Every structure is written in C-alpha cells, then in structure tokens.
Amino acid sequence: MFQMKKFKLILDAAVKRKGGKAQLQKLLTKPLSEVELAAIPDERYLAQITRCVFNAGFHWRVVSAKWPGFEQAFHSFDLGVLLTKSPEEWEAYLEDTRIIRNWQKIETVFSNAAMIEEVASEHGSFAKFFAQWPVTDQVGLMRFLHKNGARLGGKTAQWFLRFTGKDSFILTGDVVSALIANGVETNEKATSQRDLKNIQAAFNHWQQETQMPITHLSKILSYSVGDNVPVDVLEGYQGSQTITKI
C-alpha cells in the first residue's frame, strides 16, 4: 500500500453521487452479528452456497425464477437427505426440470453438503465455525472455502459471504478501481495472494479509522466511482439474493 487516502474523502464522494447522506444510508444494510450468523441452520448455508454457485455463469434472474424448484428438488437442502442419496438419484437431477440441469453445478450440492457436514462434525455446526471466523481475515475464509468446497473460488465465495449477511467486501470492478484510485496496491484483477493481502489490510485500516462495518466500506467504495446507478434501483435489488436468514 502507498499513501492511502482518508476514508472521509471516499465517503464524501459517495454521498455527493447518491444525493446526500440519507440517500446513501438507505443502501448500507447492516451485516449480521456473530450470534445471528451462528443461529442460521446449516442447510440454509448450503442453500446460499448453491444459489451463488448457480448464479456464476447464469443470469441471476434465471436462477431466482427457478429457485422455488431448487428448494423442492433438493429437499430444502436437508443435509441428511442429500448425503444419503444414491448415485442414480443424483443422476436423475439431469432430467429434473425444476432446476437448471448443469451436471457440474449439480455435483457441487453434494460436495458442499459434505464439506458443511465435515465442518459441523468438528465445530458443532458450520454456522458456528462460519460466524466465528474473524472479519479481519476474510481472505483466509475465502481460501478455506475454495480449498474445501466446490466451485467456491473468486467472486462466488465473496457473494456467498455477502448474501449470508457476514461483514465482508466484494471486489467488483468499481470497488477495485476505487481501491487503486485511493492508494491500495493491487492489480486490476485483484486475484493474487499479494493483492488480496493488501486489500484486506486496507479494509482493516479503514475499519479502524471509521469504525464502520467492512460491508459499508465496500459499498461506499463502489458508490464513489463508475456508473451512478439510482438509489431506488439499488434498493430494489438489495436482499433479493439473501435466503439464509431465519
């Protein structure tokens, strides 16, 4: 990192672009607490993972339209039911019109169910393990999900964290552009461990400076640059992908 700017300058830019503090505040949804995250049933984490996996490569509206069918087909993501299905039962999903019939993604439901079950057996529940992972080490959590889960690399893991309600950043193009413009050393792709380490350090620094959640810092960065999407459009989208809350 070099000569990182005070976050107030970034905040001021976002406030101006969004039409004032009150308008910006409408977009800054509060992340869930550790207690709230730990109370979410593990099957809801599997559901959120699955939705994020299917979102990658498909238009999110297509997945949203079919989501009730996913819930039915995968038994509300009941781990016990899914992990005891026979190979023939899994293959039958290729003919199931309730879901998107992409075998590589269908396979991840079993793999990620197994990952969640393994973590739960060691920590009491996946929810507890996930909730207790420090927000100051999001990069480490992303690395864990990528190593132990299926198709949970890159942006998919980031969207999973955000949609569960965990305090987190998402490295969209606008966020990365804003990071670079405000003194954070990272490549435009922001995928190397060096880049991610610098980005994590920047968010941790700004969090200490402002006492804001990292989710808010990430959103404010994105609103400070790029296309200035109207607040009402952004409001209409917020929460539409979140299915983990109880």
Number of C-alpha atoms within 10 A of each C-alpha: 15 9 9 16 14 14 18 12 12 21 18 14 17 22 19 14 19 19 12 13 13 10 16 19 13 12 18 17 15 12 19 16 14 18 12 16 23 18 15 19 17 22 21 19 26 24 24 23 28 25 24 24 24 23 18 15 8 11 10 14 12 12 20 15 11 14 17 13 18 22 15 12 15 17 14 17 24 17 20 13 11 18 15 10 11 10 8 8 11 15 13 11 19 14 10 13 12 16 22 20 14 11 12 11 17 19 14 19 25 21 17 23 26 19 18 22 20 15 18 16 11 10 13 12 20 23 24 21 16 18 21 13 14 12 20 17 14 20 18 16 18 19 16 14 19 16 12 16 20 21 22 24 16 16 17 22 23 22 25 24 23 19 25 23 23 25 23 26 25 22 21 16 15 19 22 22 21 21 24 18 14 20 15 22 21 20 14 13 12 19 14 11 11 13 18 19 19 17 23 20 16 19 22 18 16 20 18 12 12 13 11 11 22 24 22 20 24 23 21 24 22 24 25 23 18 12 10 12 11 12 15 11 9 11 14 9 9 13 13 11 20 16 15 19 16 9
